[in-house]
Amino acid sequence: MATSSLTEAVFSLPDEDRRGGVALARDFARRATVTCAYRGNHEDVVQVVSELATNAVCHGSGRPLVRILGGEGQVLVEVVDDDAHPAPRAGSWGLLLVAQLGSRWGVAERDGQKVVWCELTA
């Protein structure tokens, strides 16, 4: 993703109500896509954030962090958690949906944390 004229927004899910934090992450995604002036389907971004944040809450560890980096033509969604073993679970319906909504997605390790990312294009 080219980095000229991109906007970055970061949200950390709350410790005390992680499942409720997924709803807050969806609200964050709605605001971030407007701030980024993304021309694509904003609800696709919201759905990707919801799926990845839910996976981090249910299957990851630590306090999940959502990062959105985007502009008019594309948005990169990253959800980071403290799980040091980045491996997608077989048969995950949520990840199949993420693959359908995004142009690319993947799982990586960064600084000992798991990063699940999805790139969406307008």
N, C-alpha and C positions, 0 to 999 in steps of 0.2 A: 504494500500500500504506500503510495507516495505521501510524503508528510507535509507538503506545502499547504498552507491555509486549512489545517485540520484543527478541530476542537477536541480537547480531552476532558472527560468527566469520570470521576471515581466515586464509588459508593461502597461502604463497608456494612455488611449485614450486622444487625445488633446481636450481641451475645445472649441477651435474656430471652428473646423470642425469635429464634432462627426461622421457623416456618412462617411466622408473620412477617419476617424480614423479606421473604420472597415477594410478598405483595408490595412492600416498600421498594424493592428492586425494580418491579414492573413500573411503578410510578416514576422512579428515577430514569428508567429507559425512555419513557414517554417524554419527559422533560429534556433529556439529553439529545434525542433525535431532533426535537424542535430547535434546540440551541445549535446543533451542528448544521441546521438547514438541510438535512437529508431529504432528497427528492423521492426516495423509494418509499415502500410501504412501512410506515412506522409501526404498525401492529406486528409485522414480521420480526422487527427488532425486539419488540416487547416479548413476543413468544419465545424467541431464542434466549433472551435473558431469563425468562421464567424457567425454561427447561434446564438451562445450565446451572442456574442458582439452586433450583430444587435438587439437582443431582449433587451439587456440592454440599448442601445441607444434609441430605439423606445418606450419602455415601462417602463424603470427604471428611476432613478433620480440620480443626481450627476454625477461625472466623473468616468466612468467604468474603472476597472482595470482587466487585464488578467494575470493570474498566471499559469505557466506550470511547473510541477514538474515531472521529468521522468528519465528513464534509458533505457537500452536495451529492456527490456521486457514489460514495461508499461509506460503510460503517464497519469497524472492527469491534467485536464484542469479545472481551476476555473475562473469564471467571476463574479466580485463583483461590486455591485452598492449600492447607498444609499437608495434604496427602503426598508423600514423596514418590509414589509409584504410579506414574501417569499411564493408565491403561483403560481404554473404554470397555465397559461391560458388554458382553455379547447379548444381542437381543434387546437392547435398550430402545424402546419406542421413542423416547425423547430425543435421543441422538439421531435416529432415523428422520425425525421431523426437522431437527437442526440441519441435517444434510440436505433436505429438500428445500428449506427456506434460504439457506446460504449458498453463495457461489463456491466457497471453500470452507473447511473446518478441520480442526485437528486437536491433538493433545501433546503437550510438551512439558518439560521440566525447566523451571527457571529458579535459580537460587534455592534449590531444595524444595520447591513448591510445585504443585501441579497447576498447569494453566490449560484450560480448555477454551479454545477460541473459535470464532466463526466470523467470516467476512461476508457482508451482504452488499449487493450493488443495486443501484437505482435502475 
